[in-house]
Amino acid sequence: MMKAVIHITLKKGVLDPQGKAIGHALEGMGFDEVGEVRQGKMIELEIAEGTDEARVKEMCEKLLANPVIEDYTIEIGA
């Protein structure tokens, strides 16, 4: 088996209320060096050996991400 890691984030220009809340909380805790905060999610999949990136991309396009408002990257490794 192999592992695929998918990082999903909101596209630039899409409002990120959770990121904004995190940024405000950090500022309130004295972390003034933090600028804009964008939050996202990470999904790990255990996939069969030999599964190609195109197949994982298909999974992202159909279920794991919303390509209208989200960007994603795929990392496949052992």
mmJSON file of the N, C-alpha and C atoms, coordinates in Angstrom:
{"data_MODEL":{"atom_site":{
"group_PDB":["ATOM","ATOM","ATOM","ATOM","ATOM","ATOM","ATOM","ATOM","ATOM","ATOM","ATOM","ATOM","ATOM","ATOM","ATOM","ATOM","ATOM","ATOM","ATOM","ATOM","ATOM","ATOM","ATOM","ATOM","ATOM","ATOM","ATOM","ATOM","ATOM","ATOM","ATOM","ATOM","ATOM","ATOM","ATOM","ATOM","ATOM","ATOM","ATOM","ATOM","ATOM","ATOM","ATOM","ATOM","ATOM","ATOM","ATOM","ATOM","ATOM","ATOM","ATOM","ATOM","ATOM","ATOM","ATOM","ATOM","ATOM","ATOM","ATOM","ATOM","ATOM","ATOM","ATOM","ATOM","ATOM","ATOM","ATOM","ATOM","ATOM","ATOM","ATOM","ATOM","ATOM","ATOM","ATOM","ATOM","ATOM","ATOM","ATOM","ATOM","ATOM","ATOM","ATOM","ATOM","ATOM","ATOM","ATOM","ATOM","ATOM","ATOM","ATOM","ATOM","ATOM","ATOM","ATOM","ATOM","ATOM","ATOM","ATOM","ATOM","ATOM","ATOM","ATOM","ATOM","ATOM","ATOM","ATOM","ATOM","ATOM","ATOM","ATOM","ATOM","ATOM","ATOM","ATOM","ATOM","ATOM","ATOM","ATOM","ATOM","ATOM","ATOM","ATOM","ATOM","ATOM","ATOM","ATOM","ATOM","ATOM","ATOM","ATOM","ATOM","ATOM","ATOM","ATOM","ATOM","ATOM","ATOM","ATOM","ATOM","ATOM","ATOM","ATOM","ATOM","ATOM","ATOM","ATOM","ATOM","ATOM","ATOM","ATOM","ATOM","ATOM","ATOM","ATOM","ATOM","ATOM","ATOM","ATOM","ATOM","ATOM","ATOM","ATOM","ATOM","ATOM","ATOM","ATOM","ATOM","ATOM","ATOM","ATOM","ATOM","ATOM","ATOM","ATOM","ATOM","ATOM","ATOM","ATOM","ATOM","ATOM","ATOM","ATOM","ATOM","ATOM","ATOM","ATOM","ATOM","ATOM","ATOM","ATOM","ATOM","ATOM","ATOM","ATOM","ATOM","ATOM","ATOM","ATOM","ATOM","ATOM","ATOM","ATOM","ATOM","ATOM","ATOM","ATOM","ATOM","ATOM","ATOM","ATOM","ATOM","ATOM","ATOM","ATOM","ATOM","ATOM","ATOM","ATOM","ATOM","ATOM","ATOM","ATOM","ATOM","ATOM","ATOM","ATOM","ATOM","ATOM","ATOM","ATOM","ATOM","ATOM","ATOM"],
"id":[1,2,3,4,5,6,7,8,9,10,11,12,13,14,15,16,17,18,19,20,21,22,23,24,25,26,27,28,29,30,31,32,33,34,35,36,37,38,39,40,41,42,43,44,45,46,47,48,49,50,51,52,53,54,55,56,57,58,59,60,61,62,63,64,65,66,67,68,69,70,71,72,73,74,75,76,77,78,79,80,81,82,83,84,85,86,87,88,89,90,91,92,93,94,95,96,97,98,99,100,101,102,103,104,105,106,107,108,109,110,111,112,113,114,115,116,117,118,119,120,121,122,123,124,125,126,127,128,129,130,131,132,133,134,135,136,137,138,139,140,141,142,143,144,145,146,147,148,149,150,151,152,153,154,155,156,157,158,159,160,161,162,163,164,165,166,167,168,169,170,171,172,173,174,175,176,177,178,179,180,181,182,183,184,185,186,187,188,189,190,191,192,193,194,195,196,197,198,199,200,201,202,203,204,205,206,207,208,209,210,211,212,213,214,215,216,217,218,219,220,221,222,223,224,225,226,227,228,229,230,231,232,233,234],
"type_symbol":["N","C","C","N","C","C","N","C","C","N","C","C","N","C","C","N","C","C","N","C","C","N","C","C","N","C","C","N","C","C","N","C","C","N","C","C","N","C","C","N","C","C","N","C","C","N","C","C","N","C","C","N","C","C","N","C","C","N","C","C","N","C","C","N","C","C","N","C","C","N","C","C","N","C","C","N","C","C","N","C","C","N","C","C","N","C","C","N","C","C","N","C","C","N","C","C","N","C","C","N","C","C","N","C","C","N","C","C","N","C","C","N","C","C","N","C","C","N","C","C","N","C","C","N","C","C","N","C","C","N","C","C","N","C","C","N","C","C","N","C","C","N","C","C","N","C","C","N","C","C","N","C","C","N","C","C","N","C","C","N","C","C","N","C","C","N","C","C","N","C","C","N","C","C","N","C","C","N","C","C","N","C","C","N","C","C","N","C","C","N","C","C","N","C","C","N","C","C","N","C","C","N","C","C","N","C","C","N","C","C","N","C","C","N","C","C","N","C","C","N","C","C","N","C","C","N","C","C","N","C","C","N","C","C"],
"label_atom_id":["N","CA","C","N","CA","C","N","CA","C","N","CA","C","N","CA","C","N","CA","C","N","CA","C","N","CA","C","N","CA","C","N","CA","C","N","CA","C","N","CA","C","N","CA","C","N","CA","C","N","CA","C","N","CA","C","N","CA","C","N","CA","C","N","CA","C","N","CA","C","N","CA","C","N","CA","C","N","CA","C","N","CA","C","N","CA","C","N","CA","C","N","CA","C","N","CA","C","N","CA","C","N","CA","C","N","CA","C","N","CA","C","N","CA","C","N","CA","C","N","CA","C","N","CA","C","N","CA","C","N","CA","C","N","CA","C","N","CA","C","N","CA","C","N","CA","C","N","CA","C","N","CA","C","N","CA","C","N","CA","C","N","CA","C","N","CA","C","N","CA","C","N","CA","C","N","CA","C","N","CA","C","N","CA","C","N","CA","C","N","CA","C","N","CA","C","N","CA","C","N","CA","C","N","CA","C","N","CA","C","N","CA","C","N","CA","C","N","CA","C","N","CA","C","N","CA","C","N","CA","C","N","CA","C","N","CA","C","N","CA","C","N","CA","C","N","CA","C","N","CA","C","N","CA","C","N","CA","C","N","CA","C","N","CA","C","N","CA","C","N","CA","C"],
"label_alt_id":[null,null,null,null,null,null,null,null,null,null,null,null,null,null,null,null,null,null,null,null,null,null,null,null,null,null,null,null,null,null,null,null,null,null,null,null,null,null,null,null,null,null,null,null,null,null,null,null,null,null,null,null,null,null,null,null,null,null,null,null,null,null,null,null,null,null,null,null,null,null,null,null,null,null,null,null,null,null,null,null,null,null,null,null,null,null,null,null,null,null,null,null,null,null,null,null,null,null,null,null,null,null,null,null,null,null,null,null,null,null,null,null,null,null,null,null,null,null,null,null,null,null,null,null,null,null,null,null,null,null,null,null,null,null,null,null,null,null,null,null,null,null,null,null,null,null,null,null,null,null,null,null,null,null,null,null,null,null,null,null,null,null,null,null,null,null,null,null,null,null,null,null,null,null,null,null,null,null,null,null,null,null,null,null,null,null,null,null,null,null,null,null,null,null,null,null,null,null,null,null,null,null,null,null,null,null,null,null,null,null,null,null,null,null,null,null,null,null,null,null,null,null,null,null,null,null,null,null,null,null,null,null,null,null],
"label_comp_id":["MET","MET","MET","MET","MET","MET","LYS","LYS","LYS","ALA","ALA","ALA","VAL","VAL","VAL","ILE","ILE","ILE","HIS","HIS","HIS","ILE","ILE","ILE","THR","THR","THR","LEU","LEU","LEU","LYS","LYS","LYS","LYS","LYS","LYS","GLY","GLY","GLY","VAL","VAL","VAL","LEU","LEU","LEU","ASP","ASP","ASP","PRO","PRO","PRO","GLN","GLN","GLN","GLY","GLY","GLY","LYS","LYS","LYS","ALA","ALA","ALA","ILE","ILE","ILE","GLY","GLY","GLY","HIS","HIS","HIS","ALA","ALA","ALA","LEU","LEU","LEU","GLU","GLU","GLU","GLY","GLY","GLY","MET","MET","MET","GLY","GLY","GLY","PHE","PHE","PHE","ASP","ASP","ASP","GLU","GLU","GLU","VAL","VAL","VAL","GLY","GLY","GLY","GLU","GLU","GLU","VAL","VAL","VAL","ARG","ARG","ARG","GLN","GLN","GLN","GLY","GLY","GLY","LYS","LYS","LYS","MET","MET","MET","ILE","ILE","ILE","GLU","GLU","GLU","LEU","LEU","LEU","GLU","GLU","GLU","ILE","ILE","ILE","ALA","ALA","ALA","GLU","GLU","GLU","GLY","GLY","GLY","THR","THR","THR","ASP","ASP","ASP","GLU","GLU","GLU","ALA","ALA","ALA","ARG","ARG","ARG","VAL","VAL","VAL","LYS","LYS","LYS","GLU","GLU","GLU","MET","MET","MET","CYS","CYS","CYS","GLU","GLU","GLU","LYS","LYS","LYS","LEU","LEU","LEU","LEU","LEU","LEU","ALA","ALA","ALA","ASN","ASN","ASN","PRO","PRO","PRO","VAL","VAL","VAL","ILE","ILE","ILE","GLU","GLU","GLU","ASP","ASP","ASP","TYR","TYR","TYR","THR","THR","THR","ILE","ILE","ILE","GLU","GLU","GLU","ILE","ILE","ILE","GLY","GLY","GLY","ALA","ALA","ALA"],
"label_asym_id":["A","A","A","A","A","A","A","A","A","A","A","A","A","A","A","A","A","A","A","A","A","A","A","A","A","A","A","A","A","A","A","A","A","A","A","A","A","A","A","A","A","A","A","A","A","A","A","A","A","A","A","A","A","A","A","A","A","A","A","A","A","A","A","A","A","A","A","A","A","A","A","A","A","A","A","A","A","A","A","A","A","A","A","A","A","A","A","A","A","A","A","A","A","A","A","A","A","A","A","A","A","A","A","A","A","A","A","A","A","A","A","A","A","A","A","A","A","A","A","A","A","A","A","A","A","A","A","A","A","A","A","A","A","A","A","A","A","A","A","A","A","A","A","A","A","A","A","A","A","A","A","A","A","A","A","A","A","A","A","A","A","A","A","A","A","A","A","A","A","A","A","A","A","A","A","A","A","A","A","A","A","A","A","A","A","A","A","A","A","A","A","A","A","A","A","A","A","A","A","A","A","A","A","A","A","A","A","A","A","A","A","A","A","A","A","A","A","A","A","A","A","A","A","A","A","A","A","A","A","A","A","A","A","A"],
"label_entity_id":["1","1","1","1","1","1","1","1","1","1","1","1","1","1","1","1","1","1","1","1","1","1","1","1","1","1","1","1","1","1","1","1","1","1","1","1","1","1","1","1","1","1","1","1","1","1","1","1","1","1","1","1","1","1","1","1","1","1","1","1","1","1","1","1","1","1","1","1","1","1","1","1","1","1","1","1","1","1","1","1","1","1","1","1","1","1","1","1","1","1","1","1","1","1","1","1","1","1","1","1","1","1","1","1","1","1","1","1","1","1","1","1","1","1","1","1","1","1","1","1","1","1","1","1","1","1","1","1","1","1","1","1","1","1","1","1","1","1","1","1","1","1","1","1","1","1","1","1","1","1","1","1","1","1","1","1","1","1","1","1","1","1","1","1","1","1","1","1","1","1","1","1","1","1","1","1","1","1","1","1","1","1","1","1","1","1","1","1","1","1","1","1","1","1","1","1","1","1","1","1","1","1","1","1","1","1","1","1","1","1","1","1","1","1","1","1","1","1","1","1","1","1","1","1","1","1","1","1","1","1","1","1","1","1"],
"label_seq_id":[1,1,1,2,2,2,3,3,3,4,4,4,5,5,5,6,6,6,7,7,7,8,8,8,9,9,9,10,10,10,11,11,11,12,12,12,13,13,13,14,14,14,15,15,15,16,16,16,17,17,17,18,18,18,19,19,19,20,20,20,21,21,21,22,22,22,23,23,23,24,24,24,25,25,25,26,26,26,27,27,27,28,28,28,29,29,29,30,30,30,31,31,31,32,32,32,33,33,33,34,34,34,35,35,35,36,36,36,37,37,37,38,38,38,39,39,39,40,40,40,41,41,41,42,42,42,43,43,43,44,44,44,45,45,45,46,46,46,47,47,47,48,48,48,49,49,49,50,50,50,51,51,51,52,52,52,53,53,53,54,54,54,55,55,55,56,56,56,57,57,57,58,58,58,59,59,59,60,60,60,61,61,61,62,62,62,63,63,63,64,64,64,65,65,65,66,66,66,67,67,67,68,68,68,69,69,69,70,70,70,71,71,71,72,72,72,73,73,73,74,74,74,75,75,75,76,76,76,77,77,77,78,78,78],
"pdbx_PDB_ins_code":[null,null,null,null,null,null,null,null,null,null,null,null,null,null,null,null,null,null,null,null,null,null,null,null,null,null,null,null,null,null,null,null,null,null,null,null,null,null,null,null,null,null,null,null,null,null,null,null,null,null,null,null,null,null,null,null,null,null,null,null,null,null,null,null,null,null,null,null,null,null,null,null,null,null,null,null,null,null,null,null,null,null,null,null,null,null,null,null,null,null,null,null,null,null,null,null,null,null,null,null,null,null,null,null,null,null,null,null,null,null,null,null,null,null,null,null,null,null,null,null,null,null,null,null,null,null,null,null,null,null,null,null,null,null,null,null,null,null,null,null,null,null,null,null,null,null,null,null,null,null,null,null,null,null,null,null,null,null,null,null,null,null,null,null,null,null,null,null,null,null,null,null,null,null,null,null,null,null,null,null,null,null,null,null,null,null,null,null,null,null,null,null,null,null,null,null,null,null,null,null,null,null,null,null,null,null,null,null,null,null,null,null,null,null,null,null,null,null,null,null,null,null,null,null,null,null,null,null,null,null,null,null,null,null],
"Cartn_x":[0.836,0.0,0.879,0.338,1.023,0.137,0.711,-0.051,-0.164,-1.371,-1.6,-2.04,-1.4,-1.762,-2.299,-3.503,-4.137,-4.276,-3.733,-3.864,-4.886,-5.94,-7.024,-7.112,-7.129,-7.254,-8.273,-8.82,-9.726,-8.926,-9.519,-8.86,-8.697,-7.675,-7.495,-8.77,-9.167,-10.373,-11.627,-11.576,-12.719,-12.565,-13.612,-13.554,-13.257,-12.415,-12.004,-12.276,-13.534,-13.858,-13.101,-12.827,-12.055,-10.626,-10.027,-8.674,-8.628,-9.64,-9.71,-9.839,-10.674,-10.845,-9.538,-8.821,-7.532,-6.556,-6.522,-5.642,-5.945,-7.234,-7.619,-7.232,-7.437,-7.082,-5.575,-4.775,-3.323,-2.897,-3.512,-3.201,-3.562,-4.717,-5.152,-4.229,-3.501,-2.555,-1.161,-1.028,0.246,1.138,0.653,1.451,1.241,1.787,1.576,2.299,3.25,4.017,3.239,2.058,1.268,0.413,0.48,-0.35,-1.616,-1.917,-3.121,-3.002,-4.102,-4.156,-5.195,-4.82,-5.74,-5.697,-6.837,-6.87,-7.315,-7.033,-7.409,-7.574,-7.506,-7.6,-6.629,-6.299,-5.387,-6.068,-6.036,-6.634,-5.556,-5.413,-4.481,-5.286,-4.882,-5.514,-4.483,-4.854,-4.03,-4.555,-3.686,-4.118,-3.278,-3.832,-3.148,-1.87,-0.874,0.401,0.119,0.74,0.585,-0.547,-1.328,-2.384,-1.716,-2.139,-1.481,-2.179,-1.485,-1.986,-3.297,-3.473,-4.71,-5.924,-5.75,-6.855,-7.191,-6.158,-6.376,-6.997,-6.574,-7.158,-8.65,-9.014,-10.422,-11.208,-10.611,-11.257,-11.476,-10.454,-10.557,-11.66,-11.69,-12.664,-14.097,-14.279,-15.62,-16.123,-15.214,-15.684,-14.874,-13.56,-12.745,-12.622,-12.672,-12.532,-13.667,-13.921,-14.887,-14.082,-13.841,-12.952,-13.421,-14.661,-15.154,-14.518,-14.367,-13.846,-12.559,-12.101,-10.924,-9.843,-8.588,-7.422,-6.93,-6.225,-5.652,-4.341,-3.491,-2.26,-2.252,-1.588,-1.515,-0.063,0.248,1.564,1.371,2.057,1.968,3.335,3.365,4.623,4.422,5.528,5.498,4.876],
"Cartn_y":[-1.189,0.0,1.25,2.316,3.611,4.629,5.808,6.861,8.046,8.597,9.847,10.88,12.045,13.143,14.276,14.728,15.811,17.008,18.154,19.408,20.264,20.667,21.424,22.79,23.846,25.205,25.969,27.009,27.873,28.656,28.902,29.693,31.132,31.798,33.221,33.947,34.903,35.666,35.097,33.845,33.255,33.587,34.139,34.504,33.287,33.492,32.412,32.843,32.719,33.178,32.441,31.156,30.421,30.934,31.198,31.745,33.099,33.923,35.238,35.101,34.175,33.955,33.485,32.602,32.136,33.305,34.142,35.309,36.261,36.518,37.403,36.805,35.502,34.841,34.922,34.667,34.757,36.174,37.16,38.56,38.877,38.381,38.583,37.933,36.911,36.212,36.832,37.918,38.61,38.215,37.436,37.03,38.041,39.228,40.326,40.139,39.222,39.028,38.26,37.731,36.946,37.874,37.7,38.47,37.704,37.604,36.895,35.407,34.811,33.377,32.744,31.67,30.863,29.458,28.869,27.516,26.555,25.291,24.28,22.937,21.896,20.545,19.629,18.544,17.558,16.193,15.46,14.126,13.137,12.071,10.981,9.782,9.246,8.05,6.941,5.752,4.58,4.022,3.96,3.538,2.35,1.613,0.43,0.838,0.024,0.213,0.389,1.378,1.604,2.557,3.005,3.979,5.271,5.82,7.028,8.296,9.409,10.693,11.078,10.691,11.021,10.41,9.211,8.546,9.292,9.727,10.49,11.85,12.453,13.722,13.543,12.436,12.146,12.081,11.475,11.411,12.817,13.676,15.057,15.803,15.675,16.402,15.948,14.669,14.127,14.207,14.216,14.141,14.963,14.843,15.354,16.87,17.523,18.982,19.567,20.843,21.564,22.451,22.006,22.734,24.148,24.487,25.835,26.835,26.437,27.371,26.894,25.679,25.132,24.724,24.903,24.376,23.174,22.275,21.134,20.727,20.112,19.513,18.059,17.229,15.795,15.39,14.643,14.048,12.539,11.783,10.324,9.783,8.933,8.351,6.955,6.376,5.002,4.907],
"Cartn_z":[0.0,0.0,0.0,-0.547,-0.582,0.136,0.358,1.001,0.056,-0.029,-0.753,0.277,0.232,1.124,0.262,0.592,-0.146,0.784,0.366,1.111,0.371,1.085,0.483,1.161,0.356,0.875,0.038,0.633,-0.12,-1.147,-2.294,-3.332,-2.857,-3.392,-3.119,-3.516,-2.714,-3.006,-2.372,-1.915,-1.217,0.262,0.856,2.266,3.127,4.144,5.036,6.48,6.944,8.292,9.389,9.205,10.212,10.278,9.127,9.106,9.789,9.531,10.154,11.673,12.14,13.586,14.22,13.548,14.055,14.155,13.114,13.109,14.253,14.495,15.594,16.941,17.091,18.348,18.597,17.562,17.715,18.088,17.439,17.751,19.2,19.649,21.031,22.046,21.612,22.499,22.424,21.68,21.621,20.463,19.531,18.375,17.24,17.436,16.499,15.167,15.107,13.88,12.809,13.161,12.219,11.367,10.06,9.127,8.807,7.517,7.076,7.401,7.818,8.119,7.204,6.543,5.736,6.313,6.53,7.063,5.98,6.184,5.215,5.892,5.091,5.643,4.916,5.58,5.019,5.116,4.036,4.0,3.606,4.398,4.071,3.594,2.462,1.918,1.817,2.21,1.929,0.618,-0.387,-1.724,-2.193,-3.126,-3.654,-4.391,-4.256,-4.968,-6.457,-7.058,-8.489,-8.849,-7.859,-8.147,-8.596,-9.713,-10.212,-9.713,-9.896,-9.412,-10.086,-11.332,-12.048,-11.346,-10.808,-10.107,-8.813,-8.084,-6.854,-7.19,-8.283,-8.727,-8.997,-9.607,-9.867,-8.555,-7.526,-6.204,-5.644,-5.815,-5.333,-6.061,-7.375,-8.182,-7.901,-7.599,-7.411,-5.975,-4.977,-3.593,-2.592,-2.626,-1.526,-1.49,-2.625,-2.681,-3.512,-3.285,-4.11,-5.044,-6.283,-7.185,-7.543,-7.241,-7.508,-6.539,-5.263,-4.256,-3.579,-3.891,-3.213,-4.204,-3.775,-4.48,-3.686,-4.354,-3.636,-4.281,-3.458,-3.943,-3.501,-4.287,-4.022,-3.88,-2.82,-2.64,-2.521,-3.351,-3.276,-2.893,-1.88,-1.43,-0.902,-0.467,0.032,1.398],
"occupancy":[1.0,1.0,1.0,1.0,1.0,1.0,1.0,1.0,1.0,1.0,1.0,1.0,1.0,1.0,1.0,1.0,1.0,1.0,1.0,1.0,1.0,1.0,1.0,1.0,1.0,1.0,1.0,1.0,1.0,1.0,1.0,1.0,1.0,1.0,1.0,1.0,1.0,1.0,1.0,1.0,1.0,1.0,1.0,1.0,1.0,1.0,1.0,1.0,1.0,1.0,1.0,1.0,1.0,1.0,1.0,1.0,1.0,1.0,1.0,1.0,1.0,1.0,1.0,1.0,1.0,1.0,1.0,1.0,1.0,1.0,1.0,1.0,1.0,1.0,1.0,1.0,1.0,1.0,1.0,1.0,1.0,1.0,1.0,1.0,1.0,1.0,1.0,1.0,1.0,1.0,1.0,1.0,1.0,1.0,1.0,1.0,1.0,1.0,1.0,1.0,1.0,1.0,1.0,1.0,1.0,1.0,1.0,1.0,1.0,1.0,1.0,1.0,1.0,1.0,1.0,1.0,1.0,1.0,1.0,1.0,1.0,1.0,1.0,1.0,1.0,1.0,1.0,1.0,1.0,1.0,1.0,1.0,1.0,1.0,1.0,1.0,1.0,1.0,1.0,1.0,1.0,1.0,1.0,1.0,1.0,1.0,1.0,1.0,1.0,1.0,1.0,1.0,1.0,1.0,1.0,1.0,1.0,1.0,1.0,1.0,1.0,1.0,1.0,1.0,1.0,1.0,1.0,1.0,1.0,1.0,1.0,1.0,1.0,1.0,1.0,1.0,1.0,1.0,1.0,1.0,1.0,1.0,1.0,1.0,1.0,1.0,1.0,1.0,1.0,1.0,1.0,1.0,1.0,1.0,1.0,1.0,1.0,1.0,1.0,1.0,1.0,1.0,1.0,1.0,1.0,1.0,1.0,1.0,1.0,1.0,1.0,1.0,1.0,1.0,1.0,1.0,1.0,1.0,1.0,1.0,1.0,1.0,1.0,1.0,1.0,1.0,1.0,1.0,1.0,1.0,1.0,1.0,1.0,1.0],
"B_iso_or_equiv":[0.0,0.0,0.0,0.0,0.0,0.0,0.0,0.0,0.0,0.0,0.0,0.0,0.0,0.0,0.0,0.0,0.0,0.0,0.0,0.0,0.0,0.0,0.0,0.0,0.0,0.0,0.0,0.0,0.0,0.0,0.0,0.0,0.0,0.0,0.0,0.0,0.0,0.0,0.0,0.0,0.0,0.0,0.0,0.0,0.0,0.0,0.0,0.0,0.0,0.0,0.0,0.0,0.0,0.0,0.0,0.0,0.0,0.0,0.0,0.0,0.0,0.0,0.0,0.0,0.0,0.0,0.0,0.0,0.0,0.0,0.0,0.0,0.0,0.0,0.0,0.0,0.0,0.0,0.0,0.0,0.0,0.0,0.0,0.0,0.0,0.0,0.0,0.0,0.0,0.0,0.0,0.0,0.0,0.0,0.0,0.0,0.0,0.0,0.0,0.0,0.0,0.0,0.0,0.0,0.0,0.0,0.0,0.0,0.0,0.0,0.0,0.0,0.0,0.0,0.0,0.0,0.0,0.0,0.0,0.0,0.0,0.0,0.0,0.0,0.0,0.0,0.0,0.0,0.0,0.0,0.0,0.0,0.0,0.0,0.0,0.0,0.0,0.0,0.0,0.0,0.0,0.0,0.0,0.0,0.0,0.0,0.0,0.0,0.0,0.0,0.0,0.0,0.0,0.0,0.0,0.0,0.0,0.0,0.0,0.0,0.0,0.0,0.0,0.0,0.0,0.0,0.0,0.0,0.0,0.0,0.0,0.0,0.0,0.0,0.0,0.0,0.0,0.0,0.0,0.0,0.0,0.0,0.0,0.0,0.0,0.0,0.0,0.0,0.0,0.0,0.0,0.0,0.0,0.0,0.0,0.0,0.0,0.0,0.0,0.0,0.0,0.0,0.0,0.0,0.0,0.0,0.0,0.0,0.0,0.0,0.0,0.0,0.0,0.0,0.0,0.0,0.0,0.0,0.0,0.0,0.0,0.0,0.0,0.0,0.0,0.0,0.0,0.0,0.0,0.0,0.0,0.0,0.0,0.0],
"pdbx_formal_charge":[null,null,null,null,null,null,null,null,null,null,null,null,null,null,null,null,null,null,null,null,null,null,null,null,null,null,null,null,null,null,null,null,null,null,null,null,null,null,null,null,null,null,null,null,null,null,null,null,null,null,null,null,null,null,null,null,null,null,null,null,null,null,null,null,null,null,null,null,null,null,null,null,null,null,null,null,null,null,null,null,null,null,null,null,null,null,null,null,null,null,null,null,null,null,null,null,null,null,null,null,null,null,null,null,null,null,null,null,null,null,null,null,null,null,null,null,null,null,null,null,null,null,null,null,null,null,null,null,null,null,null,null,null,null,null,null,null,null,null,null,null,null,null,null,null,null,null,null,null,null,null,null,null,null,null,null,null,null,null,null,null,null,null,null,null,null,null,null,null,null,null,null,null,null,null,null,null,null,null,null,null,null,null,null,null,null,null,null,null,null,null,null,null,null,null,null,null,null,null,null,null,null,null,null,null,null,null,null,null,null,null,null,null,null,null,null,null,null,null,null,null,null,null,null,null,null,null,null,null,null,null,null,null,null],
"auth_seq_id":[1,1,1,2,2,2,3,3,3,4,4,4,5,5,5,6,6,6,7,7,7,8,8,8,9,9,9,10,10,10,11,11,11,12,12,12,13,13,13,14,14,14,15,15,15,16,16,16,17,17,17,18,18,18,19,19,19,20,20,20,21,21,21,22,22,22,23,23,23,24,24,24,25,25,25,26,26,26,27,27,27,28,28,28,29,29,29,30,30,30,31,31,31,32,32,32,33,33,33,34,34,34,35,35,35,36,36,36,37,37,37,38,38,38,39,39,39,40,40,40,41,41,41,42,42,42,43,43,43,44,44,44,45,45,45,46,46,46,47,47,47,48,48,48,49,49,49,50,50,50,51,51,51,52,52,52,53,53,53,54,54,54,55,55,55,56,56,56,57,57,57,58,58,58,59,59,59,60,60,60,61,61,61,62,62,62,63,63,63,64,64,64,65,65,65,66,66,66,67,67,67,68,68,68,69,69,69,70,70,70,71,71,71,72,72,72,73,73,73,74,74,74,75,75,75,76,76,76,77,77,77,78,78,78],
"auth_comp_id":["MET","MET","MET","MET","MET","MET","LYS","LYS","LYS","ALA","ALA","ALA","VAL","VAL","VAL","ILE","ILE","ILE","HIS","HIS","HIS","ILE","ILE","ILE","THR","THR","THR","LEU","LEU","LEU","LYS","LYS","LYS","LYS","LYS","LYS","GLY","GLY","GLY","VAL","VAL","VAL","LEU","LEU","LEU","ASP","ASP","ASP","PRO","PRO","PRO","GLN","GLN","GLN","GLY","GLY","GLY","LYS","LYS","LYS","ALA","ALA","ALA","ILE","ILE","ILE","GLY","GLY","GLY","HIS","HIS","HIS","ALA","ALA","ALA","LEU","LEU","LEU","GLU","GLU","GLU","GLY","GLY","GLY","MET","MET","MET","GLY","GLY","GLY","PHE","PHE","PHE","ASP","ASP","ASP","GLU","GLU","GLU","VAL","VAL","VAL","GLY","GLY","GLY","GLU","GLU","GLU","VAL","VAL","VAL","ARG","ARG","ARG","GLN","GLN","GLN","GLY","GLY","GLY","LYS","LYS","LYS","MET","MET","MET","ILE","ILE","ILE","GLU","GLU","GLU","LEU","LEU","LEU","GLU","GLU","GLU","ILE","ILE","ILE","ALA","ALA","ALA","GLU","GLU","GLU","GLY","GLY","GLY","THR","THR","THR","ASP","ASP","ASP","GLU","GLU","GLU","ALA","ALA","ALA","ARG","ARG","ARG","VAL","VAL","VAL","LYS","LYS","LYS","GLU","GLU","GLU","MET","MET","MET","CYS","CYS","CYS","GLU","GLU","GLU","LYS","LYS","LYS","LEU","LEU","LEU","LEU","LEU","LEU","ALA","ALA","ALA","ASN","ASN","ASN","PRO","PRO","PRO","VAL","VAL","VAL","ILE","ILE","ILE","GLU","GLU","GLU","ASP","ASP","ASP","TYR","TYR","TYR","THR","THR","THR","ILE","ILE","ILE","GLU","GLU","GLU","ILE","ILE","ILE","GLY","GLY","GLY","ALA","ALA","ALA"],
"auth_asym_id":["A","A","A","A","A","A","A","A","A","A","A","A","A","A","A","A","A","A","A","A","A","A","A","A","A","A","A","A","A","A","A","A","A","A","A","A","A","A","A","A","A","A","A","A","A","A","A","A","A","A","A","A","A","A","A","A","A","A","A","A","A","A","A","A","A","A","A","A","A","A","A","A","A","A","A","A","A","A","A","A","A","A","A","A","A","A","A","A","A","A","A","A","A","A","A","A","A","A","A","A","A","A","A","A","A","A","A","A","A","A","A","A","A","A","A","A","A","A","A","A","A","A","A","A","A","A","A","A","A","A","A","A","A","A","A","A","A","A","A","A","A","A","A","A","A","A","A","A","A","A","A","A","A","A","A","A","A","A","A","A","A","A","A","A","A","A","A","A","A","A","A","A","A","A","A","A","A","A","A","A","A","A","A","A","A","A","A","A","A","A","A","A","A","A","A","A","A","A","A","A","A","A","A","A","A","A","A","A","A","A","A","A","A","A","A","A","A","A","A","A","A","A","A","A","A","A","A","A","A","A","A","A","A","A"],
"auth_atom_id":["N","CA","C","N","CA","C","N","CA","C","N","CA","C","N","CA","C","N","CA","C","N","CA","C","N","CA","C","N","CA","C","N","CA","C","N","CA","C","N","CA","C","N","CA","C","N","CA","C","N","CA","C","N","CA","C","N","CA","C","N","CA","C","N","CA","C","N","CA","C","N","CA","C","N","CA","C","N","CA","C","N","CA","C","N","CA","C","N","CA","C","N","CA","C","N","CA","C","N","CA","C","N","CA","C","N","CA","C","N","CA","C","N","CA","C","N","CA","C","N","CA","C","N","CA","C","N","CA","C","N","CA","C","N","CA","C","N","CA","C","N","CA","C","N","CA","C","N","CA","C","N","CA","C","N","CA","C","N","CA","C","N","CA","C","N","CA","C","N","CA","C","N","CA","C","N","CA","C","N","CA","C","N","CA","C","N","CA","C","N","CA","C","N","CA","C","N","CA","C","N","CA","C","N","CA","C","N","CA","C","N","CA","C","N","CA","C","N","CA","C","N","CA","C","N","CA","C","N","CA","C","N","CA","C","N","CA","C","N","CA","C","N","CA","C","N","CA","C","N","CA","C","N","CA","C","N","CA","C","N","CA","C","N","CA","C","N","CA","C","N","CA","C"],
"pdbx_PDB_model_num":[1,1,1,1,1,1,1,1,1,1,1,1,1,1,1,1,1,1,1,1,1,1,1,1,1,1,1,1,1,1,1,1,1,1,1,1,1,1,1,1,1,1,1,1,1,1,1,1,1,1,1,1,1,1,1,1,1,1,1,1,1,1,1,1,1,1,1,1,1,1,1,1,1,1,1,1,1,1,1,1,1,1,1,1,1,1,1,1,1,1,1,1,1,1,1,1,1,1,1,1,1,1,1,1,1,1,1,1,1,1,1,1,1,1,1,1,1,1,1,1,1,1,1,1,1,1,1,1,1,1,1,1,1,1,1,1,1,1,1,1,1,1,1,1,1,1,1,1,1,1,1,1,1,1,1,1,1,1,1,1,1,1,1,1,1,1,1,1,1,1,1,1,1,1,1,1,1,1,1,1,1,1,1,1,1,1,1,1,1,1,1,1,1,1,1,1,1,1,1,1,1,1,1,1,1,1,1,1,1,1,1,1,1,1,1,1,1,1,1,1,1,1,1,1,1,1,1,1,1,1,1,1,1,1]
}}}
